[in-house]
Amino acid sequence: MFVLGNFLLALAQILQFILYAYIFILIVDSILSFLGNNYQLYQIKQVVSRLAGLMLNPLRKVFKPIGNVDYTPFIAILILVFVNSFVVQTLFDIGTRLR
């Protein structure tokens, strides 16, 4: 059973890294949205906004902006933190018990 435990621990670590990286991408996208159209940052901004849009665009259909304020990045980060706290920690616990 230790093989399954090690597999679940490795899976949890990879999933946790992906979640933290995506939270970082959402924060960078929010910061870059305040900078406007800067030629030096255009390619970086385009890549980051495409990556962030994978999660933000479906959320924007459900949660409409209030005035000029788009709060969907905040909601997305809350969802990712919940997934990290619930799913990843559950995988860590199960993996630890199977060792």
Short mmCIF file of the C-alpha atoms (twelve columns), coordinates in Angstrom:
data_MODEL
# 
_entry.id   MODEL 
# 
loop_
_atom_site.group_PDB 
_atom_site.id 
_atom_site.type_symbol 
_atom_site.label_atom_id 
_atom_site.label_alt_id 
_atom_site.label_comp_id 
_atom_site.label_asym_id 
_atom_site.label_seq_id 
_atom_site.Cartn_x 
_atom_site.Cartn_y 
_atom_site.Cartn_z 
_atom_site.pdbx_PDB_model_num 
ATOM 1  C CA . MET A 1  0.000   0.000  0.000   1 
ATOM 2  C CA . PHE A 2  2.976   2.312  0.398   1 
ATOM 3  C CA . VAL A 3  3.216   2.632  -3.403  1 
ATOM 4  C CA . LEU A 4  -0.333  3.977  -3.583  1 
ATOM 5  C CA . GLY A 5  0.409   6.292  -0.661  1 
ATOM 6  C CA . ASN A 6  3.509   7.666  -2.366  1 
ATOM 7  C CA . PHE A 7  1.561   8.088  -5.607  1 
ATOM 8  C CA . LEU A 8  -1.167  10.081 -3.842  1 
ATOM 9  C CA . LEU A 9  1.417   12.251 -2.079  1 
ATOM 10 C CA . ALA A 10 3.163   12.997 -5.375  1 
ATOM 11 C CA . LEU A 11 -0.159  13.729 -7.061  1 
ATOM 12 C CA . ALA A 12 -1.125  16.085 -4.246  1 
ATOM 13 C CA . GLN A 13 2.185   17.946 -4.509  1 
ATOM 14 C CA . ILE A 14 1.830   18.380 -8.267  1 
ATOM 15 C CA . LEU A 15 -1.768  19.554 -7.928  1 
ATOM 16 C CA . GLN A 16 -0.791  21.990 -5.183  1 
ATOM 17 C CA . PHE A 17 1.994   23.431 -7.364  1 
ATOM 18 C CA . ILE A 18 -0.416  23.874 -10.286 1 
ATOM 19 C CA . LEU A 19 -2.959  25.625 -8.059  1 
ATOM 20 C CA . TYR A 20 -0.359  28.011 -6.619  1 
ATOM 21 C CA . ALA A 21 1.010   28.745 -10.103 1 
ATOM 22 C CA . TYR A 22 -2.488  29.528 -11.375 1 
ATOM 23 C CA . ILE A 23 -3.160  31.816 -8.414  1 
ATOM 24 C CA . PHE A 24 0.081   33.614 -9.289  1 
ATOM 25 C CA . ILE A 25 -1.070  33.941 -12.918 1 
ATOM 26 C CA . LEU A 26 -4.398  35.423 -11.782 1 
ATOM 27 C CA . ILE A 27 -2.626  37.979 -9.586  1 
ATOM 28 C CA . VAL A 28 -0.210  38.939 -12.379 1 
ATOM 29 C CA . ASP A 29 -3.134  39.281 -14.804 1 
ATOM 30 C CA . SER A 30 -4.921  41.600 -12.392 1 
ATOM 31 C CA . ILE A 31 -1.809  43.750 -11.958 1 
ATOM 32 C CA . LEU A 32 -1.146  43.897 -15.707 1 
ATOM 33 C CA . SER A 33 -4.727  44.990 -16.366 1 
ATOM 34 C CA . PHE A 34 -3.994  48.246 -14.526 1 
ATOM 35 C CA . LEU A 35 -0.969  49.064 -16.697 1 
ATOM 36 C CA . GLY A 36 -2.897  49.658 -19.909 1 
ATOM 37 C CA . ASN A 37 -1.470  49.040 -23.372 1 
ATOM 38 C CA . ASN A 38 2.284   48.989 -22.963 1 
ATOM 39 C CA . TYR A 39 4.234   47.768 -26.008 1 
ATOM 40 C CA . GLN A 40 7.003   46.141 -23.950 1 
ATOM 41 C CA . LEU A 41 4.506   44.122 -21.910 1 
ATOM 42 C CA . TYR A 42 2.112   43.299 -24.752 1 
ATOM 43 C CA . GLN A 43 3.279   39.719 -25.411 1 
ATOM 44 C CA . ILE A 44 3.547   38.867 -21.720 1 
ATOM 45 C CA . LYS A 45 0.142   40.401 -21.070 1 
ATOM 46 C CA . GLN A 46 -1.375  38.452 -23.955 1 
ATOM 47 C CA . VAL A 47 -0.043  35.091 -22.708 1 
ATOM 48 C CA . VAL A 48 -1.025  35.764 -19.098 1 
ATOM 49 C CA . SER A 49 -4.522  36.939 -20.033 1 
ATOM 50 C CA . ARG A 50 -5.091  33.827 -22.168 1 
ATOM 51 C CA . LEU A 51 -4.035  31.567 -19.307 1 
ATOM 52 C CA . ALA A 52 -6.145  33.487 -16.798 1 
ATOM 53 C CA . GLY A 53 -9.071  33.562 -19.204 1 
ATOM 54 C CA . LEU A 54 -9.401  29.785 -19.022 1 
ATOM 55 C CA . MET A 55 -10.955 30.187 -15.590 1 
ATOM 56 C CA . LEU A 56 -12.108 33.799 -15.631 1 
ATOM 57 C CA . ASN A 57 -14.235 33.750 -18.801 1 
ATOM 58 C CA . PRO A 58 -16.736 31.133 -17.530 1 
ATOM 59 C CA . LEU A 59 -16.906 32.962 -14.201 1 
ATOM 60 C CA . ARG A 60 -17.567 36.282 -15.969 1 
ATOM 61 C CA . LYS A 61 -20.670 34.755 -17.541 1 
ATOM 62 C CA . VAL A 62 -22.026 33.943 -14.087 1 
ATOM 63 C CA . PHE A 63 -20.734 36.944 -12.110 1 
ATOM 64 C CA . LYS A 64 -21.237 40.177 -14.037 1 
ATOM 65 C CA . PRO A 65 -18.934 43.124 -13.246 1 
ATOM 66 C CA . ILE A 66 -20.322 45.823 -10.976 1 
ATOM 67 C CA . GLY A 67 -19.670 49.094 -12.764 1 
ATOM 68 C CA . ASN A 68 -16.041 49.018 -13.885 1 
ATOM 69 C CA . VAL A 69 -14.979 46.578 -11.177 1 
ATOM 70 C CA . ASP A 70 -14.367 42.986 -12.241 1 
ATOM 71 C CA . TYR A 71 -14.209 40.856 -9.123  1 
ATOM 72 C CA . THR A 72 -13.996 37.481 -10.886 1 
ATOM 73 C CA . PRO A 73 -10.234 37.100 -10.170 1 
ATOM 74 C CA . PHE A 74 -11.032 37.303 -6.453  1 
ATOM 75 C CA . ILE A 75 -13.744 34.647 -6.808  1 
ATOM 76 C CA . ALA A 76 -11.396 32.452 -8.861  1 
ATOM 77 C CA . ILE A 77 -8.685  32.706 -6.200  1 
ATOM 78 C CA . LEU A 78 -11.225 31.786 -3.508  1 
ATOM 79 C CA . ILE A 79 -12.248 28.716 -5.521  1 
ATOM 80 C CA . LEU A 80 -8.620  27.663 -6.011  1 
ATOM 81 C CA . VAL A 81 -7.833  28.126 -2.310  1 
ATOM 82 C CA . PHE A 82 -10.876 26.008 -1.431  1 
ATOM 83 C CA . VAL A 83 -9.766  23.266 -3.836  1 
ATOM 84 C CA . ASN A 84 -6.295  23.401 -2.309  1 
ATOM 85 C CA . SER A 85 -7.626  23.261 1.243   1 
ATOM 86 C CA . PHE A 86 -10.101 20.474 0.587   1 
ATOM 87 C CA . VAL A 87 -8.954  18.244 -2.276  1 
ATOM 88 C CA . VAL A 88 -5.179  18.568 -1.960  1 
ATOM 89 C CA . GLN A 89 -5.150  18.255 1.808   1 
ATOM 90 C CA . THR A 90 -7.428  15.213 1.562   1 
ATOM 91 C CA . LEU A 91 -4.977  13.612 -0.881  1 
ATOM 92 C CA . PHE A 92 -2.103  14.408 1.485   1 
ATOM 93 C CA . ASP A 93 -3.966  12.837 4.417   1 
ATOM 94 C CA . ILE A 94 -4.932  9.691  2.504   1 
ATOM 95 C CA . GLY A 95 -1.412  9.344  1.101   1 
ATOM 96 C CA . THR A 96 0.132   9.741  4.546   1 
ATOM 97 C CA . ARG A 97 -2.154  7.106  6.074   1 
ATOM 98 C CA . LEU A 98 -1.381  4.612  3.312   1 
ATOM 99 C CA . ARG A 99 2.386   4.843  3.870   1 
# 
